[in-house]
Amino acid sequence: MSKRKQHSPEFKAKVALEALKGEETVSELASRFGVHPTMIHQWKRALLDGASGVFERGGRRKPEIDEDQVKELHAKIGELAVANDFLSRKLKPWGVK
């Protein structure tokens, strides 16, 4: 039993752009790049569907915020602030700021 090939996004974009050019048939592109014609059609459709996102305001999408990670980081900031305050009070008698 063979494993499926994993193609990089750059490769997929290259093949989809070649398909959009229309200089070669999908069958010719499939044999040239060693992929199934159905995959080329899917990549071409994905490229066309996602192309409008390139021209959206702000350029890139806003990153999704992981609320659990934010809570953990706030807790860590609180711990470090308490430790910093404790150490600064303990070091005052020795003239350390």
C-alpha positions in Angstrom: 0.0 0.0 0.0 1.5 3.3 -1.0 1.4 6.6 0.9 -0.1 9.7 -0.6 2.2 12.4 -1.8 2.3 15.6 0.2 2.8 18.6 -2.1 4.1 22.0 -0.8 1.8 25.0 -1.1 4.4 26.5 -3.5 4.2 23.5 -5.8 0.4 23.6 -5.7 0.3 27.3 -6.5 2.8 26.8 -9.4 0.7 24.1 -10.9 -2.6 26.0 -10.4 -1.1 29.1 -12.1 0.1 27.0 -15.0 -3.5 25.7 -15.3 -4.9 29.2 -15.3 -2.6 30.3 -18.1 -4.3 27.8 -20.3 -1.2 27.2 -22.5 -1.3 23.5 -21.9 -4.2 21.1 -21.2 -4.8 19.7 -17.8 -3.7 16.3 -19.0 -0.4 17.7 -20.3 0.2 19.5 -17.0 -0.7 16.3 -15.1 1.9 14.3 -16.9 4.4 17.1 -16.7 4.1 17.6 -12.9 3.2 14.0 -12.1 -0.1 14.6 -10.4 -3.7 13.6 -11.2 -5.8 16.0 -13.3 -8.4 16.1 -10.6 -5.9 17.5 -8.2 -5.0 20.2 -10.7 -8.7 21.2 -11.0 -9.0 21.3 -7.2 -5.9 23.5 -6.8 -7.1 25.8 -9.6 -10.5 26.2 -8.0 -8.9 26.8 -4.6 -6.6 29.5 -6.1 -9.5 31.2 -7.7 -11.6 31.1 -4.6 -8.8 32.4 -2.4 -7.5 35.0 -4.7 -9.9 37.7 -3.5 -8.3 37.4 0.0 -5.1 38.9 -1.4 -6.8 42.2 -2.1 -8.7 42.5 1.2 -7.9 45.6 3.3 -5.2 45.1 5.8 -3.4 42.6 3.6 -3.3 39.7 6.0 -5.9 38.1 8.2 -5.9 38.9 11.8 -4.4 36.1 13.8 -6.8 34.1 15.9 -6.4 34.6 19.6 -6.1 31.6 21.8 -7.9 32.6 25.0 -6.4 29.7 27.1 -2.9 30.8 26.1 -3.7 34.5 26.9 -4.9 33.4 30.4 -1.8 31.4 31.0 0.4 34.3 29.9 -1.4 36.7 32.2 -1.0 34.4 35.1 2.7 34.1 34.4 3.0 37.9 34.2 1.3 38.1 37.6 3.7 35.5 39.1 6.8 37.3 37.7 5.5 40.7 39.0 5.1 39.3 42.5 8.5 37.7 42.4 10.1 40.9 41.1 8.4 43.0 43.9 9.5 40.5 46.5 13.1 40.6 45.3 13.2 44.3 45.0 12.1 44.7 48.7 14.6 42.1 49.9 17.5 43.8 48.1 16.8 47.3 49.3 18.8 47.0 52.5 21.9 46.3 50.4 21.4 49.4 48.3 20.4 47.5 45.1 17.7 49.1 43.1 
